[in-house]
Amino acid sequence: MAESKRYIRRCLEGRERSDDGIFSHAPKGRFSLFWDMLKGRFGRLVLVNLLMVLFFAPLVAVIVLRTMNIGGQILAGPYAGSFGVGAGALHDVTGYAESLVLYTDLFYFGMLIPALFVAGIGISGGAYLVRNVLRTQGVFSYKDFWRGIKRNILPVFEATLLFSVVLFVARLMGNYAELQVAIGSPVAGWLIASEVIGYILVGLTSLISLWIIALGVSYKLGPWGLFKNAVVLTFTTLHFTVLFAALALWPLFIIIFVSGIFFTITLVAMAFIGFVYALLVWMDYTQWVFDVRVSPDSVVTEEESAQTALVSPEPTVDPEEYRRIVVAYGRSYLASRPIQPMDEDTTELCALPEGFTRADLARNRDARLALAAEAEAYERAHKGEEKYVNYNRQFEERDRALQGKGTGKRLTPKPVKRKKR
């Protein structure tokens, strides 16, 4: 654990994105902060989620059109003999359905790449806003959504491009493997293995893409730095990353694998709060990782290092020179003697009420005399301490030198010579 922590510190090189009024570390626990933000800012988060739904509309359209296209081809496919004049039955339909799915996915999974890019615009704005809400303990500004699009579109585009391309290749590999299995190809076993490897790569790429989004929103890094650090964080925190990615994306799994009333309820929840919920869980977890495993002092750019090297260290003052400066400024009445510190528990102060009498004045006078006596007793008890003795000795030596006593030389003013006219 310690080795991975030091390795992350060495690898994560970039300046942290810290705006005015944004704290790098949460004064309370990150996970209690998640519930506070979800409950206290629920209405505003719903509005942000509806705004993000607009950017996810092309992605939803591609998924719906693909499902309708495949369903229509299954219903109208030539599987039931002759179905009209001039259209005869296909005598061999082996692999025909797999071929239709292959060419359909070739188009629609290709369309996922630009659709995910449009969705990334909403992710960049929503992730930046959620990150600021978490860091400022609930300070909410809709301007952060548009500011986040401007600042973080390139890192989010890198994440969406990486995930969509790997998903496109893996899906085509899987469809081609199913086609070869259907027609009885002798290399079908190898193709099935490639399909499994492709889906494993999709899972790892999704985790890496999520880390690229979190790093791009929090730190100023280049494309290679984002990818390198995302891979390091994915594998060094794999168990936690898988857990919190599942907690963030579980509504999406329900939509994919469940039907009926649960599908409808989850779909409505996704439209109102699902996307912001996923960002809130993921950004809260990643900020916790940054707080625990990344030291802000180690996240420094080369430019900042060069500027630090140009700054010369403060010169050290010679003790003798420092003594001369102190003597030149003169003796301080406060520094030359012990002063009793005020303690609310032990020091008794008698304040005059609004309508005071002679008895109140007498009590106030007695309290001031007692306080003065305590201060004198404290001064007598501590005046022999080394710091006061050394401080006063400097001025005693100066006074003896000025008066011509001791080893010091008597200092007399030199006569001023006037020029003759």
VEXDREN-2710 file (C-alpha; in Angstrom, 1 decimal):
% VEXDREN-2710
k/r/px/py/pz
1/MET/0.0/0.0/0.0
2/ALA/2.8/2.4/0.9
3/GLU/4.7/1.6/-2.3
4/SER/1.7/2.2/-4.5
5/LYS/1.1/5.5/-2.7
6/ARG/4.6/6.7/-3.4
7/TYR/4.4/5.5/-7.0
8/ILE/1.2/7.5/-7.5
9/ARG/2.9/10.6/-6.1
10/ARG/5.8/10.2/-8.5
11/CYS/3.6/9.6/-11.5
12/LEU/1.0/12.3/-11.0
13/GLU/2.8/15.4/-12.3
14/GLY/0.6/18.4/-13.0
15/ARG/-0.8/21.5/-11.3
16/GLU/-4.0/21.0/-9.4
17/ARG/-7.0/23.0/-10.6
18/SER/-7.8/25.0/-7.5
19/ASP/-10.1/28.0/-8.0
20/ASP/-10.8/30.8/-5.6
21/GLY/-12.7/29.6/-2.5
22/ILE/-12.2/25.9/-3.3
23/PHE/-10.6/23.7/-0.7
24/SER/-8.4/20.8/-1.8
25/HIS/-9.4/18.7/1.2
26/ALA/-12.8/18.2/2.8
27/PRO/-13.0/19.3/6.5
28/LYS/-15.3/16.4/7.1
29/GLY/-15.6/12.8/5.7
30/ARG/-16.0/12.5/2.0
31/PHE/-18.8/10.0/2.2
32/SER/-20.8/11.9/4.7
33/LEU/-20.3/14.9/2.4
34/PHE/-21.9/12.9/-0.4
35/TRP/-25.1/12.4/1.5
36/ASP/-25.2/16.1/2.6
37/MET/-24.8/17.3/-1.0
38/LEU/-27.4/14.8/-2.4
39/LYS/-30.0/15.8/0.2
40/GLY/-29.2/19.5/0.6
41/ARG/-28.9/20.3/-3.2
42/PHE/-31.3/17.7/-4.6
43/GLY/-33.5/20.2/-6.5
44/ARG/-30.6/22.0/-8.2
45/LEU/-28.9/18.7/-9.0
46/VAL/-32.1/17.6/-10.8
47/LEU/-31.9/20.7/-13.0
48/VAL/-28.3/19.9/-13.8
49/ASN/-29.3/16.3/-14.7
50/LEU/-32.0/17.5/-17.0
51/LEU/-29.5/19.7/-18.7
52/MET/-27.1/16.7/-19.1
53/VAL/-30.0/14.7/-20.6
54/LEU/-30.0/17.1/-23.6
55/PHE/-26.4/16.1/-24.4
56/PHE/-27.1/12.4/-24.0
57/ALA/-30.0/12.6/-26.4
58/PRO/-27.9/11.5/-29.5
59/LEU/-26.5/8.5/-27.5
60/VAL/-30.0/7.4/-26.5
61/ALA/-31.3/7.9/-30.1
62/VAL/-28.5/5.6/-31.4
63/ILE/-29.3/2.9/-28.9
64/VAL/-33.1/3.1/-29.6
65/LEU/-32.6/3.0/-33.4
66/ARG/-30.3/0.0/-33.2
67/THR/-32.8/-1.9/-31.1
68/MET/-35.7/-1.1/-33.4
69/ASN/-33.6/-1.9/-36.5
70/ILE/-32.6/-5.3/-35.2
71/GLY/-36.1/-6.1/-34.0
72/GLY/-37.6/-5.1/-37.4
73/GLN/-35.1/-7.3/-39.2
74/ILE/-36.0/-10.3/-37.0
75/LEU/-39.7/-9.8/-37.7
76/ALA/-39.3/-9.3/-41.5
77/GLY/-36.4/-11.7/-42.0
78/PRO/-36.7/-14.6/-44.6
79/TYR/-37.1/-17.3/-42.1
80/ALA/-40.7/-18.5/-42.9
81/GLY/-40.5/-19.5/-46.6
82/SER/-42.0/-17.4/-49.5
83/PHE/-43.6/-14.1/-48.4
84/GLY/-44.5/-12.4/-51.7
85/VAL/-44.5/-12.5/-55.5
86/GLY/-40.9/-12.7/-56.8
87/ALA/-39.3/-13.3/-53.4
88/GLY/-38.5/-16.9/-52.8
89/ALA/-37.4/-18.6/-49.6
90/LEU/-33.8/-18.9/-48.7
91/HIS/-32.9/-22.5/-48.6
92/ASP/-29.9/-22.0/-46.2
93/VAL/-30.2/-19.3/-43.5
94/THR/-27.2/-20.5/-41.5
95/GLY/-25.5/-17.4/-40.1
96/TYR/-28.0/-15.1/-41.7
97/ALA/-29.1/-13.5/-38.4
98/GLU/-25.5/-13.2/-37.1
99/SER/-24.6/-11.5/-40.4
100/LEU/-27.4/-9.0/-40.0
101/VAL/-26.3/-8.2/-36.5
102/LEU/-22.7/-7.8/-37.6
103/TYR/-23.5/-5.2/-40.3
104/THR/-26.0/-3.4/-38.1
105/ASP/-23.6/-3.0/-35.3
106/LEU/-20.9/-1.9/-37.8
107/PHE/-23.0/1.2/-38.5
108/TYR/-24.6/1.9/-35.1
109/PHE/-21.5/1.2/-32.9
110/GLY/-19.6/3.5/-35.3
111/MET/-22.3/6.1/-34.7
112/LEU/-21.6/5.7/-30.9
113/ILE/-18.3/7.5/-31.3
114/PRO/-19.7/11.0/-32.2
115/ALA/-22.7/10.4/-29.9
116/LEU/-20.4/9.8/-27.0
117/PHE/-18.4/12.9/-27.9
118/VAL/-21.6/15.0/-27.6
119/ALA/-22.4/13.2/-24.3
120/GLY/-18.9/14.1/-23.2
121/ILE/-19.8/17.8/-23.5
122/GLY/-22.4/17.3/-20.8
123/ILE/-20.1/15.1/-18.7
124/SER/-17.3/17.8/-18.7
125/GLY/-19.7/20.5/-17.5
126/GLY/-21.5/18.2/-14.9
127/ALA/-18.3/16.7/-13.5
128/TYR/-16.7/20.1/-13.0
129/LEU/-19.8/21.5/-11.3
130/VAL/-20.1/18.4/-9.0
131/ARG/-16.4/18.6/-8.2
132/ASN/-16.8/22.3/-7.2
133/VAL/-19.9/21.5/-5.1
134/LEU/-18.0/18.8/-3.2
135/ARG/-14.9/21.0/-2.6
136/THR/-16.8/24.1/-1.5
137/GLN/-19.2/22.2/0.8
138/GLY/-22.3/23.0/-1.2
139/VAL/-21.6/26.3/-2.9
140/PHE/-23.6/26.0/-6.1
141/SER/-23.3/28.0/-9.3
142/TYR/-24.8/27.1/-12.7
143/LYS/-22.0/29.0/-14.4
144/ASP/-19.6/26.2/-13.4
145/PHE/-21.4/23.9/-15.8
146/TRP/-20.5/26.1/-18.8
147/ARG/-17.1/26.9/-17.4
148/GLY/-16.4/23.2/-17.0
149/ILE/-17.3/22.5/-20.7
150/LYS/-14.7/25.1/-21.7
151/ARG/-12.0/23.8/-19.4
152/ASN/-12.4/20.0/-19.5
153/ILE/-13.8/19.1/-22.9
154/LEU/-10.4/17.9/-24.2
155/PRO/-9.7/15.4/-21.3
156/VAL/-13.3/14.1/-21.4
157/PHE/-13.1/13.8/-25.2
158/GLU/-10.0/11.7/-24.7
159/ALA/-11.9/9.4/-22.3
160/THR/-14.9/9.0/-24.6
161/LEU/-12.8/8.4/-27.7
162/LEU/-10.8/5.7/-25.9
163/PHE/-13.8/3.9/-24.6
164/SER/-15.9/4.2/-27.8
165/VAL/-13.1/2.9/-30.1
166/VAL/-12.3/-0.1/-27.8
167/LEU/-16.1/-0.8/-27.5
168/PHE/-16.5/-0.6/-31.3
169/VAL/-13.6/-3.0/-32.0
170/ALA/-14.6/-5.4/-29.2
171/ARG/-18.2/-5.6/-30.4
172/LEU/-17.2/-6.3/-34.0
173/MET/-14.9/-9.0/-32.8
174/GLY/-17.7/-10.6/-30.8
175/ASN/-20.2/-10.4/-33.7
176/TYR/-17.6/-11.9/-36.1
177/ALA/-16.9/-14.7/-33.6
178/GLU/-20.6/-15.5/-33.3
179/LEU/-20.9/-15.6/-37.1
180/GLN/-18.0/-18.0/-37.4
181/VAL/-19.4/-20.2/-34.7
182/ALA/-22.8/-20.3/-36.6
183/ILE/-21.3/-21.3/-39.9
184/GLY/-19.0/-23.9/-38.2
185/SER/-15.6/-22.3/-38.8
186/PRO/-12.6/-24.4/-37.5
187/VAL/-11.1/-21.3/-35.9
188/ALA/-14.3/-20.5/-33.9
189/GLY/-12.6/-21.4/-30.6
190/TRP/-9.9/-18.8/-31.0
191/LEU/-12.5/-16.2/-32.0
192/ILE/-14.5/-16.9/-28.9
193/ALA/-11.3/-16.4/-26.8
194/SER/-10.7/-13.1/-28.6
195/GLU/-14.3/-12.1/-27.9
196/VAL/-13.8/-12.7/-24.2
197/ILE/-10.5/-10.7/-24.2
198/GLY/-12.3/-7.9/-26.0
199/TYR/-15.0/-7.6/-23.4
200/ILE/-12.4/-7.7/-20.6
201/LEU/-10.6/-4.8/-22.3
202/VAL/-13.9/-2.9/-22.5
203/GLY/-14.3/-3.3/-18.7
204/LEU/-10.7/-2.1/-18.0
205/THR/-11.0/0.7/-20.6
206/SER/-14.2/1.9/-18.9
207/LEU/-12.4/2.2/-15.6
208/ILE/-9.5/4.0/-17.2
209/SER/-11.8/6.4/-18.9
210/LEU/-13.5/7.2/-15.7
211/TRP/-10.2/8.0/-14.1
212/ILE/-9.2/10.2/-17.1
213/ILE/-12.4/12.2/-16.5
214/ALA/-11.6/12.6/-12.8
215/LEU/-7.9/13.5/-13.4
216/GLY/-8.8/15.9/-16.2
217/VAL/-11.2/17.8/-14.1
218/SER/-8.9/18.0/-11.1
219/TYR/-5.4/18.4/-12.6
220/LYS/-3.8/20.1/-15.6
221/LEU/-2.2/17.2/-17.5
222/GLY/-1.4/16.4/-21.1
223/PRO/-3.1/13.5/-23.0
224/TRP/-0.3/11.1/-22.2
225/GLY/-0.1/12.2/-18.6
226/LEU/-3.8/11.6/-18.2
227/PHE/-3.7/8.1/-19.7
228/LYS/-0.6/7.1/-17.8
229/ASN/-1.9/8.3/-14.4
230/ALA/-5.3/6.8/-15.1
231/VAL/-3.8/3.4/-15.7
232/VAL/-1.7/3.6/-12.5
233/LEU/-4.6/4.6/-10.4
234/THR/-6.8/1.9/-12.0
235/PHE/-4.5/-0.9/-11.1
236/THR/-3.2/0.4/-7.8
237/THR/-6.8/0.9/-6.5
238/LEU/-8.5/-1.8/-8.5
239/HIS/-10.8/-3.2/-5.8
240/PHE/-12.0/0.2/-4.7
241/THR/-12.3/1.4/-8.3
242/VAL/-14.5/-1.5/-9.3
243/LEU/-16.7/-1.1/-6.2
244/PHE/-17.3/2.6/-6.6
245/ALA/-17.7/2.3/-10.4
246/ALA/-20.4/-0.3/-9.8
247/LEU/-22.1/2.0/-7.1
248/ALA/-22.1/4.9/-9.6
249/LEU/-23.3/2.9/-12.7
250/TRP/-25.8/0.4/-11.2
251/PRO/-28.8/2.2/-12.7
252/LEU/-27.3/1.7/-16.1
253/PHE/-26.9/-2.1/-15.5
254/ILE/-30.6/-2.3/-14.4
255/ILE/-31.6/-0.6/-17.7
256/ILE/-29.5/-3.0/-19.7
257/PHE/-30.4/-6.3/-18.0
258/VAL/-33.8/-5.7/-16.4
259/SER/-37.2/-5.2/-18.1
260/GLY/-40.7/-4.5/-16.9
261/ILE/-41.7/-2.1/-14.1
262/PHE/-38.1/-1.9/-12.8
263/PHE/-36.9/-0.8/-16.2
264/THR/-39.5/2.0/-16.3
265/ILE/-38.7/3.2/-12.8
266/THR/-35.0/3.2/-13.4
267/LEU/-35.4/5.0/-16.7
268/VAL/-37.4/7.8/-15.1
269/ALA/-34.8/8.1/-12.3
270/MET/-32.0/8.3/-14.8
271/ALA/-33.8/11.1/-16.6
272/PHE/-34.1/13.1/-13.3
273/ILE/-31.1/12.4/-11.2
274/GLY/-29.2/9.4/-12.6
275/PHE/-26.4/11.1/-14.4
276/VAL/-25.6/13.5/-11.6
277/TYR/-25.8/10.7/-9.1
278/ALA/-23.2/8.8/-11.0
279/LEU/-20.9/11.8/-11.2
280/LEU/-21.4/12.6/-7.5
281/VAL/-20.4/9.1/-6.4
282/TRP/-17.4/8.9/-8.7
283/MET/-16.1/12.4/-8.1
284/ASP/-16.5/12.0/-4.4
285/TYR/-14.5/8.7/-4.5
286/THR/-11.8/10.1/-6.7
287/GLN/-11.4/13.2/-4.6
288/TRP/-11.0/11.0/-1.5
289/VAL/-8.2/9.1/-3.4
290/PHE/-6.5/12.4/-4.2
291/ASP/-6.8/13.5/-0.5
292/VAL/-5.3/10.2/0.8
293/ARG/-2.8/9.1/-1.8
294/VAL/-1.7/12.3/-3.6
295/SER/0.2/15.0/-1.8
296/PRO/-0.5/18.5/-3.2
297/ASP/3.2/19.4/-2.7
298/SER/4.3/16.7/-5.1
299/VAL/2.0/17.9/-7.9
300/VAL/4.2/20.6/-9.4
301/THR/4.8/21.5/-13.0
302/GLU/8.2/22.1/-14.5
303/GLU/7.4/25.8/-14.8
304/GLU/6.7/26.1/-11.1
305/SER/9.9/24.1/-10.3
306/ALA/11.9/26.6/-12.4
307/GLN/10.3/29.5/-10.7
308/THR/11.1/28.0/-7.3
309/ALA/14.7/27.5/-8.3
310/LEU/15.1/31.1/-9.3
311/VAL/13.9/32.4/-5.9
312/SER/17.0/32.7/-3.6
313/PRO/16.6/31.6/0.0
314/GLU/16.4/34.2/2.7
315/PRO/19.8/35.2/4.0
316/THR/20.6/34.1/7.6
317/VAL/21.3/37.0/10.0
318/ASP/24.5/36.8/12.0
319/PRO/23.8/36.7/15.8
320/GLU/26.2/39.6/16.4
321/GLU/24.5/41.7/13.7
322/TYR/21.1/40.8/15.1
323/ARG/22.2/42.0/18.6
324/ARG/23.4/45.3/17.1
325/ILE/20.1/45.8/15.3
326/VAL/18.2/45.2/18.6
327/VAL/20.4/47.7/20.5
328/ALA/20.1/50.3/17.8
329/TYR/16.3/50.2/18.0
330/GLY/16.4/50.7/21.7
331/ARG/15.1/48.8/24.7
332/SER/11.5/47.6/24.6
333/TYR/9.5/47.9/27.8
334/LEU/7.4/44.8/26.9
335/ALA/10.3/42.6/25.9
336/SER/12.6/43.5/28.8
337/ARG/10.5/42.2/31.6
338/PRO/8.1/39.2/32.2
339/ILE/4.4/39.9/31.7
340/GLN/1.8/37.8/33.3
341/PRO/-0.4/36.0/30.7
342/MET/-4.1/36.4/31.1
343/ASP/-6.1/33.3/31.9
344/GLU/-9.9/33.4/32.0
345/ASP/-10.0/30.5/34.5
346/THR/-7.6/31.9/37.0
347/THR/-7.7/35.7/36.5
348/GLU/-10.6/37.4/38.2
349/LEU/-11.9/40.6/36.6
350/CYS/-14.6/42.8/38.1
351/ALA/-16.6/44.6/35.5
352/LEU/-18.8/47.5/36.4
353/PRO/-22.5/47.0/35.7
354/GLU/-24.6/49.5/33.8
355/GLY/-26.0/51.0/37.0
356/PHE/-23.0/50.8/39.5
357/THR/-22.7/52.0/43.0
358/ARG/-19.8/52.9/45.3
359/ALA/-19.6/49.3/46.4
360/ASP/-19.1/48.2/42.8
361/LEU/-16.3/50.9/42.4
362/ALA/-14.6/49.5/45.6
363/ARG/-14.8/45.9/44.3
364/ASN/-13.4/47.1/40.9
365/ARG/-10.5/48.9/42.7
366/ASP/-9.7/45.9/44.8
367/ALA/-9.7/43.7/41.7
368/ARG/-7.3/46.0/39.9
369/LEU/-5.0/46.2/42.9
370/ALA/-5.0/42.4/43.2
371/LEU/-4.3/42.0/39.5
372/ALA/-1.4/44.5/39.7
373/ALA/0.0/42.6/42.7
374/GLU/-0.2/39.3/40.8
375/ALA/1.6/40.9/37.8
376/GLU/4.4/42.2/40.1
377/ALA/4.8/38.8/41.8
378/TYR/4.9/37.1/38.4
379/GLU/7.6/39.6/37.2
380/ARG/9.7/39.0/40.3
381/ALA/9.5/35.3/39.9
382/HIS/10.5/35.2/36.3
383/LYS/12.8/38.1/35.9
384/GLY/15.9/35.9/36.3
385/GLU/15.1/33.8/33.2
386/GLU/17.8/33.7/30.6
387/LYS/16.0/35.4/27.8
388/TYR/15.3/38.5/29.9
389/VAL/18.8/38.6/31.4
390/ASN/20.5/38.4/28.0
391/TYR/18.1/41.0/26.5
392/ASN/18.8/43.6/29.3
393/ARG/22.5/42.8/29.3
394/GLN/22.9/44.2/25.8
395/PHE/21.6/47.6/26.8
396/GLU/23.6/47.7/30.1
397/GLU/26.8/47.2/28.1
398/ARG/25.8/50.0/25.8
399/ASP/25.1/52.3/28.7
400/ARG/28.4/51.6/30.3
401/ALA/30.2/52.2/27.0
402/LEU/28.4/55.5/26.6
403/GLN/29.3/56.6/30.2
404/GLY/33.0/55.5/29.9
405/LYS/32.7/52.8/32.6
406/GLY/34.0/49.3/32.4
407/THR/36.1/48.2/29.4
408/GLY/34.1/50.3/27.0
409/LYS/35.6/53.5/25.6
410/ARG/34.0/56.8/26.5
411/LEU/32.1/58.1/23.5
412/THR/32.2/61.9/23.1
413/PRO/30.8/63.9/20.3
414/LYS/33.4/65.1/17.8
415/PRO/33.6/68.9/17.2
416/VAL/32.2/70.0/13.9
417/LYS/34.8/71.9/11.8
418/ARG/33.4/74.9/10.0
419/LYS/34.8/76.1/6.8
420/LYS/36.3/79.6/6.8
421/ARG/34.8/82.0/4.4
END
